[in-house]
């Protein structure tokens, strides 16, 4: 199983912390954010990881290296400028070299058991998304669930966590090196009944501001995580 960690964002809302440090390297719970993701992927049995980067990307490579110290193999998809989520994934497809793969946002802290994302997608599905309760900063959510199908409109709306499993074909129409957002692809797939999902109710934090980073750090310290 292969996975990608998205680390190319500039982290504008996290400034001034991200002026000299890429957001995925900001420490929380005694280690960089991205290391939490690497360790959870490794615990799920994932050993081959691709990380994309743009802003201060050389620092990410210096800190993480080839992944040996974490028990994984890391390769890098370098972007001259951030290509958005779908564009970054499309450009990394040759490195992923797999029909299906897991993708994790590098600026999200989540304790989801990623082993569940290692199961193959059912026939006809282009992706499986992990959805969470809407945080205060995103009260209206992104998608709803009807059974295990993700829909654009329905009952209770939920927020896309940034964790998912994807079929490479979802990105076939994006030329490598071009910017492209993920949301339009997902919404089209949902309208066609090709999007699966689940509601995760455990610990998840979108660490988008210095205040949310500090809050998470306090919570992890309080429980000795």
N, C-alpha and C positions, 0 to 999 in steps of 0.2 A: 504494500500500500504506500502511496506517495501523497505528499501534502505540500501546500503552499501557504506561507505566512506573508500577509500583505504589510509591507513596511515602507511604502514609498510616499506616504502623505507628509505634507509640510508641518502639520500640527499647529496651524495658526492660532487656534483658541488656547493652546498651551503655552504660548509665548509669555514671558521671555525665556522659559525653561528650554524651549526648543530652538532658540537662537544658536546655541552651541552644542546641543545634544539632540540627536534624532529621537523622536517620541518613543519608539519601541525600546530605547535604551534607558529611559527614565526609570529609576528604581522604585519598586513598591514591594513591601514584604521582604526586604533584604536582597532583592535581585532585580535585574532589568525586566520590564514587562514582557518582552519577547521571550525571555528564558522560561517564564511560566508556561507559555504556549508550547515551547519546544519540549519541556518536561512532560506535559500532558500528552503530547503526540507520541513521545517515546513510550510512555506508560501504556498507550493504546496499541503499541506494536508497530508504530510508524518509524521507519529508520531513514527514509529518503525524503529530504525537505528542500524545497526551493524557496528562497526569500527574494522578493524584489525590493529595490530601494532606489531613491533619487536624492532627496535632501540629506546631505552629510552621510551618504551611503558608505563611504570608505570606513567611517567609524564603526558601522555595523559589522563590516567584514573583519576589521581588526579585533573587535571584541569577541565575536562568535567563531571566527576562523572557519575551519572545515567541519566543525561540529563534533570532533572527536571527544572533547571533554564532556559532552552531553550524551554521548552514546549514539549519535546520529551522524548522517552525512548531509552537509549543507552545500548547496550550490546557489549561485546568485544570478538574478536577472536584473541587469543594470539598466536604469532608465535615465536618459539625459534630463528629462522632466517627467513628473508624475503623469501616468497615462490613464488615471481613473481606475476603478476596480476591474471592469471587464477588459479594458485595454491592457492593463498589467497582466491579467491572467492569460489573455490571448498571446501576448508576447512571450510568456513563459512556457507555453505549451511544448515547444521542442525540448526543454529541460525536464518538464514533467513526464513527457513521453509515456502517457498512460491514458486509457480510454475513460477512466474515472479517477477522481482524486478529491481529497479534502482541502478546503480553504478556510483559514482562520485569520481574522483581523489582528494585526500586531498591536493595536491599541486597545484591545478588549481583554479584560480579565474574566475568565469563566471557568467554573469547576465541573462543567459537563463531562461525562465519561465519553471521551472521543472514540472509544472502541465501538460504540454504537454506530458511528459514522463510517466504520470500516466495512459494513455490510454492503453488498452490491445494490445498486438502484434497481427497482422493479422495471420490467419491460415497459417502454413508453415514457418513463420519467426522465426528465433532463436534469433534475436537481432535487435534493432533499435539504430543506432549510430548518434550522433550529430557531424557533420563535420564543420570545420571552414576554413577560408582563411589561406594559409600557412604563418606562421611567418618567420621572417628573419633567425632564427636558424634552420628551418626545411623547406627549400624552395621547396623540391620535393614532399611533401605531402605523403599521405598513400593510399587513395582510391579516386575513382571518383563516380559520381552519374549519373545514367540513370533513369530519373524520380525519383521515391522514392526508387529505388534499388541501393544498394552500390555494386560497382564492383571494381575488382582489377586494371583494366586498362580501359581507356576510354578517355574521353575528358579532361577537366580541372581537375587536381588532387587537392585534398583537404586534410587537416590534421584532424586526429581523435582527438577530443577535450578532451577525457577522460570521457565524459558523455554518458551514454547509458542505455537502458533497455534491460534486458536479460531474456531468458528462461532458467530455471535451467538445462534443458536437454543438453544445450550446453557444460556443464562441467561434464557430466556423466562419461566420460572416464578418469577422473583425480582422482587418489586415494588421499584422504585427507592426508595432511602433506607432499605432494611431490611438488617440484618446477615445474611450468609450465607457459609458456608465453601465453598471450592472442592472439597475432597477428596470429599465425598459425591457431587457431580455427576460427578467423574471416575471414581469407583468404579462408579457405575451405568452410565456409558457403557462402561467396560471390560467389565462383565458382559454388555453387549449387543453387544459386538464393534464398538463405534463409536469406539475410541480407538487412534490410531496413535502410533508413537514411534520413537526412535532412541537409540543408546548413544553419547554423546559422551565421548571419552577425553582431551580436551585440558584446558587450564587453566580451572578453575572453583573459586571460593571463596564459601562462604556466610559473609559477614562479620558474624557474629552477636555477637561480644564484642570488647572492646578488645584482648584478646590476639591474636585472629585478625586484626583490622585491622592491628595493628602487624606481625605476621608477614608479611602480604601486602605491606605497604608496604616492608619490608626486601627481600623477594624482587624486587619491581618495581624498586627502587633498584639492586639488585645487577646486574640485567641491562640497566639503563638504559631501562626502559620508561616 
